[in-house]
């Protein structure tokens, strides 16, 4: 594999990982509402889910590519419905500590990644666009998906860091910020379904 192809793989991965998506927006919303410490379980769920989904993508690309179009089509609508629910939840949420146990759970972050069509498409596109021409070995595909998940984790941590920086402003302007975040999620749904 040439350095040019590898460089493009990393550029594609970074751009895709750092753009707003359901995981990044949920992480930002959680840290602004509850702070880093109380949001850690959710962040851990997002990160763990990201790695598991990318391993699933590698296995799909390796051996089950004939199922992929149908499964992604179904997951796209399930994911869209969940993201819409998440957008409504964020738009209506208030910065209260009593909701932390429900809103900042590991399982919520983990399950989000399983319906986050963006990261499935991200992982599959990266492999089929940059890697499979050079190797279709399961171990190579897994290695590159782990790289993708690591880049995604760094991106989400960046969004969490931004949330820590704006936390005080959030307490004052939470309604406006929540509506902007919810609208951004709805844009994710729109771009997913168009």
Backbone as JSON Lines, residues from 0, in Angstrom:
{"i":0,"aa":"X","n":[0.85,-1.18,0.0],"ca":[0.0,0.0,0.0],"c":[0.9,1.24,0.0]}
{"i":1,"aa":"X","n":[0.58,2.16,-0.87],"ca":[1.42,3.36,-0.99],"c":[1.12,4.34,0.15]}
{"i":2,"aa":"X","n":[2.08,5.21,0.38],"ca":[1.9,6.26,1.39],"c":[0.75,7.19,1.04]}
{"i":3,"aa":"X","n":[0.54,7.39,-0.25],"ca":[-0.56,8.25,-0.71],"c":[-1.91,7.67,-0.3]}
{"i":4,"aa":"X","n":[-2.09,6.39,-0.54],"ca":[-3.35,5.73,-0.18],"c":[-3.53,5.73,1.34]}
{"i":5,"aa":"X","n":[-2.47,5.41,2.05],"ca":[-2.53,5.39,3.51],"c":[-2.84,6.78,4.06]}
{"i":6,"aa":"X","n":[-2.22,7.81,3.48],"ca":[-2.5,9.19,3.88],"c":[-3.96,9.55,3.65]}
{"i":7,"aa":"X","n":[-4.5,9.16,2.5],"ca":[-5.91,9.44,2.22],"c":[-6.83,8.69,3.17]}
{"i":8,"aa":"X","n":[-6.45,7.48,3.54],"ca":[-7.22,6.72,4.53],"c":[-7.3,7.51,5.84]}
{"i":9,"aa":"X","n":[-6.16,8.05,6.29],"ca":[-6.14,8.8,7.55],"c":[-6.89,10.12,7.44]}
{"i":10,"aa":"X","n":[-6.77,10.8,6.31],"ca":[-7.52,12.05,6.12],"c":[-9.01,11.78,6.14]}
{"i":11,"aa":"X","n":[-9.45,10.77,5.38],"ca":[-10.87,10.4,5.36],"c":[-11.35,10.05,6.77]}
{"i":12,"aa":"X","n":[-10.56,9.26,7.47],"ca":[-10.94,8.81,8.82],"c":[-11.05,9.99,9.78]}
{"i":13,"aa":"X","n":[-10.1,10.91,9.73],"ca":[-10.13,12.06,10.64],"c":[-11.33,12.96,10.34]}
{"i":14,"aa":"X","n":[-11.56,13.26,9.08],"ca":[-12.69,14.13,8.73],"c":[-14.0,13.48,9.16]}
{"i":15,"aa":"X","n":[-14.15,12.2,8.87],"ca":[-15.38,11.51,9.22],"c":[-15.58,11.43,10.73]}
{"i":16,"aa":"X","n":[-14.51,11.17,11.46],"ca":[-14.62,11.01,12.92],"c":[-14.9,12.32,13.64]}
{"i":17,"aa":"X","n":[-14.35,13.43,13.16],"ca":[-14.49,14.69,13.86],"c":[-15.74,15.47,13.5]}
{"i":18,"aa":"X","n":[-16.44,15.08,12.43],"ca":[-17.67,15.77,12.09],"c":[-18.76,15.39,13.08]}
{"i":19,"aa":"X","n":[-19.76,16.27,13.26],"ca":[-20.83,15.94,14.21],"c":[-21.55,14.66,13.82]}
{"i":20,"aa":"X","n":[-21.73,13.83,14.78],"ca":[-22.49,12.6,14.61],"c":[-23.18,12.31,15.93]}
{"i":21,"aa":"X","n":[-24.01,11.31,15.96],"ca":[-24.76,11.01,17.2],"c":[-23.89,10.82,18.43]}
{"i":22,"aa":"X","n":[-22.79,10.07,18.31],"ca":[-21.93,9.84,19.48],"c":[-21.26,11.11,19.96]}
{"i":23,"aa":"X","n":[-20.72,11.89,19.03],"ca":[-20.05,13.14,19.4],"c":[-21.02,14.13,20.03]}
{"i":24,"aa":"X","n":[-22.21,14.24,19.46],"ca":[-23.18,15.2,19.99],"c":[-23.71,14.74,21.35]}
{"i":25,"aa":"X","n":[-23.97,13.44,21.5],"ca":[-24.42,12.94,22.8],"c":[-23.33,13.16,23.86]}
{"i":26,"aa":"X","n":[-22.08,12.94,23.51],"ca":[-20.97,13.16,24.46],"c":[-20.9,14.63,24.85]}
{"i":27,"aa":"X","n":[-21.01,15.53,23.88],"ca":[-20.98,16.96,24.16],"c":[-22.15,17.36,25.07]}
{"i":28,"aa":"X","n":[-23.33,16.87,24.74],"ca":[-24.51,17.2,25.55],"c":[-24.37,16.66,26.97]}
{"i":29,"aa":"X","n":[-23.87,15.46,27.11],"ca":[-23.73,14.84,28.43],"c":[-22.73,15.6,29.29]}
{"i":30,"aa":"X","n":[-21.58,15.96,28.73],"ca":[-20.57,16.65,29.54],"c":[-21.04,18.06,29.91]}
{"i":31,"aa":"X","n":[-21.8,18.71,29.04],"ca":[-22.28,20.05,29.39],"c":[-23.38,19.98,30.43]}
{"i":32,"aa":"X","n":[-24.17,18.92,30.41],"ca":[-25.26,18.76,31.38],"c":[-24.75,18.28,32.74]}
{"i":33,"aa":"X","n":[-23.87,17.28,32.72],"ca":[-23.54,16.57,33.95],"c":[-22.07,16.65,34.36]}
{"i":34,"aa":"X","n":[-21.23,17.16,33.46],"ca":[-19.81,17.22,33.75],"c":[-19.1,15.95,33.31]}
{"i":35,"aa":"X","n":[-17.78,16.03,33.3],"ca":[-16.98,14.91,32.83],"c":[-17.09,13.69,33.75]}
{"i":36,"aa":"X","n":[-16.98,13.92,35.04],"ca":[-16.94,12.81,35.99],"c":[-18.23,11.97,35.94]}
{"i":37,"aa":"X","n":[-19.37,12.63,35.96],"ca":[-20.64,11.9,35.94],"c":[-20.96,11.35,34.56]}
{"i":38,"aa":"X","n":[-20.34,11.89,33.52],"ca":[-20.59,11.41,32.16],"c":[-19.68,10.27,31.73]}
{"i":39,"aa":"X","n":[-18.66,9.96,32.55],"ca":[-17.69,8.92,32.18],"c":[-18.32,7.58,31.8]}
{"i":40,"aa":"X","n":[-19.34,7.1,32.5],"ca":[-19.92,5.81,32.08],"c":[-20.45,5.86,30.64]}
{"i":41,"aa":"X","n":[-21.11,6.93,30.29],"ca":[-21.63,7.07,28.93],"c":[-20.49,7.12,27.92]}
{"i":42,"aa":"X","n":[-19.45,7.89,28.22],"ca":[-18.31,7.99,27.3],"c":[-17.68,6.62,27.11]}
{"i":43,"aa":"X","n":[-17.52,5.87,28.19],"ca":[-16.97,4.52,28.1],"c":[-17.82,3.64,27.2]}
{"i":44,"aa":"X","n":[-19.14,3.78,27.32],"ca":[-20.04,3.03,26.46],"c":[-19.9,3.4,25.0]}
{"i":45,"aa":"X","n":[-19.76,4.69,24.74],"ca":[-19.57,5.15,23.36],"c":[-18.28,4.56,22.79]}
{"i":46,"aa":"X","n":[-17.19,4.62,23.57],"ca":[-15.9,4.12,23.09],"c":[-15.96,2.61,22.86]}
{"i":47,"aa":"X","n":[-16.48,1.87,23.83],"ca":[-16.56,0.41,23.71],"c":[-17.43,0.02,22.52]}
{"i":48,"aa":"X","n":[-18.57,0.69,22.38],"ca":[-19.46,0.41,21.26],"c":[-18.79,0.68,19.92]}
{"i":49,"aa":"X","n":[-18.0,1.75,19.87],"ca":[-17.3,2.1,18.64],"c":[-16.37,0.96,18.21]}
{"i":50,"aa":"X","n":[-15.59,0.44,19.16],"ca":[-14.67,-0.65,18.82],"c":[-15.42,-1.91,18.39]}
{"i":51,"aa":"X","n":[-16.48,-2.24,19.1],"ca":[-17.24,-3.44,18.75],"c":[-17.86,-3.3,17.35]}
{"i":52,"aa":"X","n":[-18.44,-2.15,17.06],"ca":[-19.05,-1.94,15.74],"c":[-17.99,-2.02,14.64]}
{"i":53,"aa":"X","n":[-16.8,-1.48,14.88],"ca":[-15.77,-1.53,13.84],"c":[-15.28,-2.97,13.62]}
{"i":54,"aa":"X","n":[-15.24,-3.77,14.67],"ca":[-14.89,-5.19,14.49],"c":[-15.98,-5.87,13.66]}
{"i":55,"aa":"X","n":[-17.24,-5.54,13.93],"ca":[-18.34,-6.09,13.14],"c":[-18.19,-5.69,11.67]}
{"i":56,"aa":"X","n":[-17.82,-4.45,11.43],"ca":[-17.61,-3.98,10.04],"c":[-16.52,-4.79,9.35]}
{"i":57,"aa":"X","n":[-15.43,-5.05,10.06],"ca":[-14.34,-5.84,9.46],"c":[-14.82,-7.24,9.11]}
{"i":58,"aa":"X","n":[-15.59,-7.86,10.0],"ca":[-16.11,-9.2,9.73],"c":[-17.07,-9.17,8.55]}
{"i":59,"aa":"X","n":[-17.93,-8.14,8.5],"ca":[-18.85,-8.02,7.37],"c":[-18.1,-7.9,6.05]}
{"i":60,"aa":"X","n":[-17.14,-7.01,6.0],"ca":[-16.39,-6.8,4.76],"c":[-15.64,-8.07,4.39]}
{"i":61,"aa":"X","n":[-15.13,-8.77,5.39],"ca":[-14.38,-9.99,5.14],"c":[-15.26,-11.1,4.56]}
{"i":62,"aa":"X","n":[-16.39,-11.37,5.19],"ca":[-17.1,-12.57,4.78],"c":[-18.56,-12.49,4.47]}
{"i":63,"aa":"X","n":[-19.23,-11.42,4.86],"ca":[-20.67,-11.4,4.73],"c":[-21.14,-10.22,3.87]}
{"i":64,"aa":"X","n":[-20.33,-9.81,2.93],"ca":[-20.65,-8.61,2.17],"c":[-21.96,-8.74,1.38]}
{"i":65,"aa":"X","n":[-22.39,-9.93,1.09],"ca":[-23.65,-10.08,0.36],"c":[-24.86,-9.69,1.22]}
{"i":66,"aa":"X","n":[-24.74,-9.74,2.56],"ca":[-25.84,-9.35,3.45],"c":[-25.87,-7.85,3.68]}
{"i":67,"aa":"X","n":[-24.77,-7.21,3.47],"ca":[-24.58,-5.82,3.88],"c":[-25.62,-4.83,3.38]}
{"i":68,"aa":"X","n":[-25.93,-4.8,2.09],"ca":[-26.89,-3.77,1.65],"c":[-28.24,-3.87,2.36]}
{"i":69,"aa":"X","n":[-28.77,-5.06,2.51],"ca":[-30.06,-5.21,3.17],"c":[-29.98,-4.85,4.65]}
{"i":70,"aa":"X","n":[-28.94,-5.29,5.33],"ca":[-28.81,-5.0,6.76],"c":[-28.6,-3.51,7.0]}
{"i":71,"aa":"X","n":[-27.79,-2.86,6.17],"ca":[-27.58,-1.43,6.35],"c":[-28.85,-0.64,6.08]}
{"i":72,"aa":"X","n":[-29.63,-1.11,5.1],"ca":[-30.9,-0.44,4.81],"c":[-31.84,-0.48,6.0]}
{"i":73,"aa":"X","n":[-31.95,-1.62,6.64],"ca":[-32.79,-1.76,7.83],"c":[-32.22,-0.95,8.99]}
{"i":74,"aa":"X","n":[-30.91,-1.07,9.2],"ca":[-30.28,-0.34,10.31],"c":[-30.38,1.17,10.12]}
{"i":75,"aa":"X","n":[-30.4,1.61,8.87],"ca":[-30.49,3.05,8.62],"c":[-31.78,3.61,9.21]}
{"i":76,"aa":"X","n":[-32.88,2.91,9.04],"ca":[-34.16,3.41,9.55],"c":[-34.28,3.25,11.07]}
{"i":77,"aa":"X","n":[-33.76,2.18,11.59],"ca":[-33.73,2.01,13.05],"c":[-32.85,3.09,13.66]}
{"i":78,"aa":"X","n":[-31.7,3.31,13.06],"ca":[-30.8,4.35,13.53],"c":[-31.42,5.73,13.43]}
{"i":79,"aa":"X","n":[-32.11,6.01,12.33],"ca":[-32.76,7.32,12.17],"c":[-33.81,7.54,13.25]}
{"i":80,"aa":"X","n":[-34.6,6.52,13.54],"ca":[-35.62,6.65,14.58],"c":[-34.99,6.9,15.94]}
{"i":81,"aa":"X","n":[-33.93,6.2,16.25],"ca":[-33.26,6.39,17.54],"c":[-32.64,7.78,17.63]}
{"i":82,"aa":"X","n":[-32.03,8.23,16.56],"ca":[-31.4,9.56,16.57],"c":[-32.46,10.65,16.71]}
{"i":83,"aa":"X","n":[-33.61,10.46,16.09],"ca":[-34.71,11.43,16.26],"c":[-35.14,11.45,17.73]}
{"i":84,"aa":"X","n":[-35.29,10.27,18.33],"ca":[-35.65,10.21,19.75],"c":[-34.6,10.93,20.59]}
{"i":85,"aa":"X","n":[-33.34,10.71,20.27],"ca":[-32.25,11.35,20.99],"c":[-32.31,12.87,20.82]}
{"i":86,"aa":"X","n":[-32.61,13.34,19.63],"ca":[-32.71,14.78,19.37],"c":[-33.82,15.4,20.21]}
{"i":87,"aa":"X","n":[-34.96,14.75,20.27],"ca":[-36.08,15.26,21.07],"c":[-35.69,15.27,22.54]}
{"i":88,"aa":"X","n":[-35.07,14.19,23.0],"ca":[-34.62,14.09,24.4],"c":[-33.65,15.22,24.74]}
{"i":89,"aa":"X","n":[-32.7,15.48,23.87],"ca":[-31.72,16.54,24.11],"c":[-32.41,17.91,24.11]}
{"i":90,"aa":"X","n":[-33.28,18.14,23.14],"ca":[-33.96,19.44,23.05],"c":[-34.77,19.75,24.3]}
{"i":91,"aa":"X","n":[-35.34,18.73,24.91],"ca":[-36.21,18.92,26.08],"c":[-35.48,18.8,27.41]}
{"i":92,"aa":"X","n":[-34.22,18.36,27.39],"ca":[-33.51,18.12,28.64],"c":[-33.1,19.41,29.33]}
{"i":93,"aa":"X","n":[-32.98,19.31,30.65],"ca":[-32.52,20.42,31.48],"c":[-31.28,19.97,32.23]}
{"i":94,"aa":"X","n":[-30.42,20.9,32.6],"ca":[-29.19,20.52,33.33],"c":[-29.48,20.19,34.79]}
{"i":95,"aa":"X","n":[-29.95,18.97,35.05],"ca":[-30.23,18.56,36.42],"c":[-29.42,17.32,36.75]}
{"i":96,"aa":"X","n":[-28.93,17.25,37.95],"ca":[-28.12,16.1,38.39],"c":[-28.95,14.86,38.61]}
{"i":97,"aa":"X","n":[-30.26,14.99,38.84],"ca":[-31.09,13.83,39.16],"c":[-31.26,12.89,37.98]}
{"i":98,"aa":"X","n":[-31.05,13.36,36.77],"ca":[-31.24,12.51,35.61],"c":[-29.95,11.79,35.19]}
{"i":99,"aa":"X","n":[-28.88,11.99,35.92],"ca":[-27.59,11.45,35.52],"c":[-27.63,9.93,35.36]}
{"i":100,"aa":"X","n":[-28.19,9.23,36.32],"ca":[-28.17,7.77,36.25],"c":[-28.87,7.26,34.99]}
{"i":101,"aa":"X","n":[-29.95,7.92,34.58],"ca":[-30.67,7.49,33.38],"c":[-29.95,7.96,32.12]}
{"i":102,"aa":"X","n":[-29.46,9.17,32.12],"ca":[-28.96,9.77,30.89],"c":[-27.5,9.51,30.61]}
{"i":103,"aa":"X","n":[-26.71,9.23,31.6],"ca":[-25.27,9.09,31.37],"c":[-24.81,7.66,31.62]}
{"i":104,"aa":"X","n":[-25.56,6.69,31.17],"ca":[-25.21,5.31,31.45],"c":[-24.3,4.73,30.36]}
{"i":105,"aa":"X","n":[-23.52,3.74,30.76],"ca":[-22.65,3.01,29.84],"c":[-23.49,2.39,28.74]}
{"i":106,"aa":"X","n":[-24.59,1.77,29.1],"ca":[-25.39,1.03,28.12],"c":[-25.99,1.97,27.08]}
{"i":107,"aa":"X","n":[-26.36,3.18,27.48],"ca":[-26.91,4.14,26.51],"c":[-25.86,4.5,25.47]}
{"i":108,"aa":"X","n":[-24.64,4.79,25.92],"ca":[-23.56,5.11,24.98],"c":[-23.19,3.92,24.11]}
{"i":109,"aa":"X","n":[-23.17,2.73,24.71],"ca":[-22.81,1.51,23.99],"c":[-23.83,1.2,22.91]}
{"i":110,"aa":"X","n":[-25.13,1.23,23.28],"ca":[-26.18,0.9,22.32],"c":[-26.31,1.94,21.21]}
{"i":111,"aa":"X","n":[-26.0,3.19,21.54],"ca":[-26.06,4.23,20.5],"c":[-25.2,3.82,19.31]}
{"i":112,"aa":"X","n":[-24.03,3.27,19.56],"ca":[-23.13,2.95,18.47],"c":[-23.66,1.83,17.59]}
{"i":113,"aa":"X","n":[-24.51,0.97,18.12],"ca":[-25.05,-0.11,17.31],"c":[-26.12,0.36,16.33]}
{"i":114,"aa":"X","n":[-26.72,1.5,16.58],"ca":[-27.7,2.06,15.64],"c":[-27.15,3.29,14.93]}
{"i":115,"aa":"X","n":[-25.88,3.59,15.15],"ca":[-25.23,4.75,14.54],"c":[-24.73,4.34,13.15]}
{"i":116,"aa":"X","n":[-25.6,4.5,12.17],"ca":[-25.29,4.08,10.81],"c":[-24.05,4.8,10.28]}
{"i":117,"aa":"X","n":[-23.82,6.01,10.76],"ca":[-22.65,6.77,10.3],"c":[-21.36,5.98,10.5]}
{"i":118,"aa":"X","n":[-21.19,5.34,11.67],"ca":[-19.92,4.64,11.9],"c":[-19.85,3.32,11.14]}
{"i":119,"aa":"X","n":[-21.01,2.69,10.86],"ca":[-20.98,1.51,10.0],"c":[-20.51,1.9,8.59]}
{"i":120,"aa":"X","n":[-21.15,2.94,8.07],"ca":[-20.79,3.4,6.73],"c":[-19.35,3.88,6.69]}
{"i":121,"aa":"X","n":[-18.92,4.55,7.73],"ca":[-17.56,5.04,7.86],"c":[-16.59,3.86,7.79]}
{"i":122,"aa":"X","n":[-16.79,2.86,8.62],"ca":[-15.88,1.71,8.66],"c":[-15.87,0.91,7.37]}
{"i":123,"aa":"X","n":[-17.03,0.67,6.82],"ca":[-17.12,-0.13,5.6],"c":[-16.54,0.63,4.41]}
{"i":124,"aa":"X","n":[-16.86,1.91,4.33],"ca":[-16.33,2.71,3.22],"c":[-14.81,2.82,3.3]}
{"i":125,"aa":"X","n":[-14.27,3.01,4.49],"ca":[-12.82,3.1,4.63],"c":[-12.14,1.81,4.18]}
{"i":126,"aa":"X","n":[-12.7,0.68,4.57],"ca":[-12.09,-0.59,4.18],"c":[-12.2,-0.83,2.68]}
{"i":127,"aa":"X","n":[-13.4,-0.68,2.14],"ca":[-13.59,-0.99,0.72],"c":[-12.96,0.08,-0.18]}
{"i":128,"aa":"X","n":[-12.86,1.3,0.31],"ca":[-12.29,2.36,-0.51],"c":[-10.77,2.43,-0.48]}
{"i":129,"aa":"X","n":[-10.16,1.99,0.61],"ca":[-8.71,2.16,0.75],"c":[-7.93,0.87,1.01]}
{"i":130,"aa":"X","n":[-8.54,-0.13,1.61],"ca":[-7.75,-1.26,2.13],"c":[-7.9,-2.53,1.3]}
{"i":131,"aa":"X","n":[-9.12,-2.88,0.92],"ca":[-9.35,-4.19,0.3],"c":[-8.63,-4.38,-1.04]}
{"i":132,"aa":"X","n":[-8.28,-3.31,-1.72],"ca":[-7.49,-3.47,-2.96],"c":[-6.1,-4.01,-2.67]}
{"i":133,"aa":"X","n":[-5.63,-3.85,-1.44],"ca":[-4.3,-4.28,-1.06],"c":[-4.3,-5.55,-0.22]}
{"i":134,"aa":"X","n":[-5.36,-5.71,0.58],"ca":[-5.46,-6.92,1.4],"c":[-6.89,-7.08,1.89]}
{"i":135,"aa":"X","n":[-7.39,-8.31,1.79],"ca":[-8.71,-8.64,2.32],"c":[-8.58,-9.61,3.49]}
{"i":136,"aa":"X","n":[-7.37,-9.71,4.04],"ca":[-7.13,-10.57,5.2],"c":[-7.93,-10.04,6.39]}
{"i":137,"aa":"X","n":[-8.56,-10.94,7.12],"ca":[-9.35,-10.52,8.28],"c":[-8.5,-9.74,9.27]}
{"i":138,"aa":"X","n":[-7.25,-10.15,9.47],"ca":[-6.38,-9.48,10.45],"c":[-6.02,-8.06,10.0]}
{"i":139,"aa":"X","n":[-5.83,-7.87,8.72],"ca":[-5.54,-6.53,8.2],"c":[-6.78,-5.65,8.34]}
{"i":140,"aa":"X","n":[-7.94,-6.21,7.97],"ca":[-9.19,-5.45,8.09],"c":[-9.46,-5.08,9.55]}
{"i":141,"aa":"X","n":[-9.23,-6.02,10.45],"ca":[-9.42,-5.72,11.88],"c":[-8.46,-4.63,12.35]}
{"i":142,"aa":"X","n":[-7.21,-4.7,11.91],"ca":[-6.23,-3.69,12.3],"c":[-6.7,-2.3,11.88]}
{"i":143,"aa":"X","n":[-7.15,-2.16,10.65],"ca":[-7.57,-0.84,10.17],"c":[-8.86,-0.38,10.84]}
{"i":144,"aa":"X","n":[-9.74,-1.29,11.19],"ca":[-10.95,-0.9,11.91],"c":[-10.61,-0.46,13.33]}
{"i":145,"aa":"X","n":[-9.62,-1.07,13.95],"ca":[-9.18,-0.62,15.28],"c":[-8.57,0.78,15.18]}
{"i":146,"aa":"X","n":[-7.84,1.03,14.1],"ca":[-7.31,2.38,13.88],"c":[-8.47,3.37,13.74]}
{"i":147,"aa":"X","n":[-9.49,3.01,12.97],"ca":[-10.66,3.88,12.79],"c":[-11.34,4.15,14.13]}
{"i":148,"aa":"X","n":[-11.53,3.1,14.93],"ca":[-12.19,3.27,16.24],"c":[-11.35,4.14,17.16]}
{"i":149,"aa":"X","n":[-10.05,4.03,17.07],"ca":[-9.17,4.87,17.9],"c":[-9.27,6.33,17.47]}
{"i":150,"aa":"X","n":[-9.28,6.58,16.18],"ca":[-9.46,7.95,15.68],"c":[-10.82,8.49,16.13]}
{"i":151,"aa":"X","n":[-11.86,7.65,16.06],"ca":[-13.19,8.05,16.51],"c":[-13.24,8.35,18.0]}
{"i":152,"aa":"X","n":[-12.53,7.58,18.78],"ca":[-12.47,7.81,20.23],"c":[-11.77,9.15,20.52]}
{"i":153,"aa":"X","n":[-10.69,9.41,19.81],"ca":[-10.0,10.7,19.98],"c":[-10.93,11.85,19.61]}
{"i":154,"aa":"X","n":[-11.68,11.67,18.54],"ca":[-12.62,12.72,18.12],"c":[-13.69,12.96,19.19]}
{"i":155,"aa":"X","n":[-14.24,11.9,19.73],"ca":[-15.27,12.05,20.77],"c":[-14.69,12.7,22.01]}
{"i":156,"aa":"X","n":[-13.47,12.33,22.39],"ca":[-12.82,12.98,23.53],"c":[-12.63,14.48,23.28]}
{"i":157,"aa":"X","n":[-12.37,14.84,22.03],"ca":[-12.26,16.26,21.67],"c":[-13.59,16.96,21.9]}
{"i":158,"aa":"X","n":[-14.68,16.32,21.49],"ca":[-16.01,16.9,21.72],"c":[-16.3,17.0,23.22]}
{"i":159,"aa":"X","n":[-15.88,16.0,23.99],"ca":[-16.05,16.05,25.45],"c":[-15.27,17.23,26.01]}
{"i":160,"aa":"X","n":[-14.03,17.42,25.55],"ca":[-13.21,18.55,26.0],"c":[-13.86,19.88,25.7]}
{"i":161,"aa":"X","n":[-14.46,20.0,24.52],"ca":[-15.19,21.23,24.19],"c":[-16.36,21.44,25.15]}
{"i":162,"aa":"X","n":[-17.02,20.35,25.5],"ca":[-18.13,20.45,26.45],"c":[-17.68,20.94,27.81]}
{"i":163,"aa":"X","n":[-16.52,20.47,28.27],"ca":[-15.98,20.92,29.56],"c":[-15.72,22.43,29.49]}
{"i":164,"aa":"X","n":[-15.2,22.89,28.36],"ca":[-14.89,24.32,28.2],"c":[-16.14,25.2,28.22]}
{"i":165,"aa":"X","n":[-17.26,24.69,27.71],"ca":[-18.47,25.53,27.64],"c":[-19.49,25.21,28.73]}
{"i":166,"aa":"X","n":[-19.11,24.38,29.71],"ca":[-20.06,23.93,30.72],"c":[-20.71,25.08,31.48]}
{"i":167,"aa":"X","n":[-19.97,26.08,31.89],"ca":[-20.55,27.21,32.63],"c":[-21.52,27.99,31.76]}
{"i":168,"aa":"X","n":[-21.14,28.23,30.51],"ca":[-22.04,28.93,29.58],"c":[-23.29,28.09,29.34]}
{"i":169,"aa":"X","n":[-23.1,26.77,29.32],"ca":[-24.25,25.88,29.1],"c":[-25.29,26.03,30.2]}
{"i":170,"aa":"X","n":[-24.86,26.13,31.43],"ca":[-25.8,26.26,32.54],"c":[-26.71,27.48,32.33]}
{"i":171,"aa":"X","n":[-26.18,28.52,31.7],"ca":[-26.94,29.73,31.48],"c":[-27.79,29.66,30.2]}
{"i":172,"aa":"X","n":[-27.25,29.04,29.16],"ca":[-27.92,29.03,27.85],"c":[-28.29,27.62,27.39]}
{"i":173,"aa":"X","n":[-28.62,26.74,28.33],"ca":[-28.84,25.34,27.99],"c":[-29.93,25.12,26.95]}
{"i":174,"aa":"X","n":[-31.01,25.88,27.02],"ca":[-32.11,25.66,26.09],"c":[-31.65,25.92,24.65]}
{"i":175,"aa":"X","n":[-30.98,27.02,24.42],"ca":[-30.5,27.34,23.07],"c":[-29.49,26.3,22.58]}
{"i":176,"aa":"X","n":[-28.55,25.94,23.45],"ca":[-27.53,24.96,23.07],"c":[-28.18,23.61,22.78]}
{"i":177,"aa":"X","n":[-29.13,23.18,23.6],"ca":[-29.8,21.9,23.39],"c":[-30.56,21.89,22.06]}
{"i":178,"aa":"X","n":[-31.2,23.0,21.74],"ca":[-31.94,23.05,20.47],"c":[-30.98,22.98,19.29]}
{"i":179,"aa":"X","n":[-29.85,23.68,19.38],"ca":[-28.85,23.61,18.31],"c":[-28.33,22.18,18.17]}
{"i":180,"aa":"X","n":[-28.03,21.52,19.29],"ca":[-27.56,20.13,19.25],"c":[-28.63,19.2,18.66]}
{"i":181,"aa":"X","n":[-29.88,19.4,19.06],"ca":[-30.97,18.57,18.54],"c":[-31.13,18.78,17.04]}
{"i":182,"aa":"X","n":[-31.05,20.03,16.6],"ca":[-31.16,20.3,15.16],"c":[-29.99,19.68,14.39]}
{"i":183,"aa":"X","n":[-28.82,19.67,15.01],"ca":[-27.66,19.04,14.38],"c":[-27.89,17.54,14.23]}
{"i":184,"aa":"X","n":[-28.48,16.92,15.24],"ca":[-28.82,15.5,15.14],"c":[-29.85,15.26,14.05]}
{"i":185,"aa":"X","n":[-30.83,16.14,13.95],"ca":[-31.84,16.0,12.89],"c":[-31.19,16.14,11.51]}
{"i":186,"aa":"X","n":[-30.17,16.99,11.41],"ca":[-29.43,17.09,10.15],"c":[-28.72,15.77,9.85]}
{"i":187,"aa":"X","n":[-28.2,15.1,10.88],"ca":[-27.59,13.78,10.68],"c":[-28.6,12.8,10.1]}
{"i":188,"aa":"X","n":[-29.83,12.84,10.63],"ca":[-30.88,11.97,10.13],"c":[-31.21,12.32,8.68]}
{"i":189,"aa":"X","n":[-31.35,13.62,8.41],"ca":[-31.68,14.06,7.06],"c":[-30.62,13.58,6.06]}
{"i":190,"aa":"X","n":[-29.35,13.79,6.4],"ca":[-28.29,13.38,5.47],"c":[-28.22,11.86,5.32]}
{"i":191,"aa":"X","n":[-28.63,11.15,6.37],"ca":[-28.63,9.69,6.34],"c":[-29.73,9.17,5.42]}
{"i":192,"aa":"X","n":[-30.89,9.83,5.4],"ca":[-32.05,9.32,4.68],"c":[-32.25,9.93,3.29]}
{"i":193,"aa":"X","n":[-31.52,10.97,2.96],"ca":[-31.77,11.6,1.65],"c":[-31.22,10.77,0.51]}
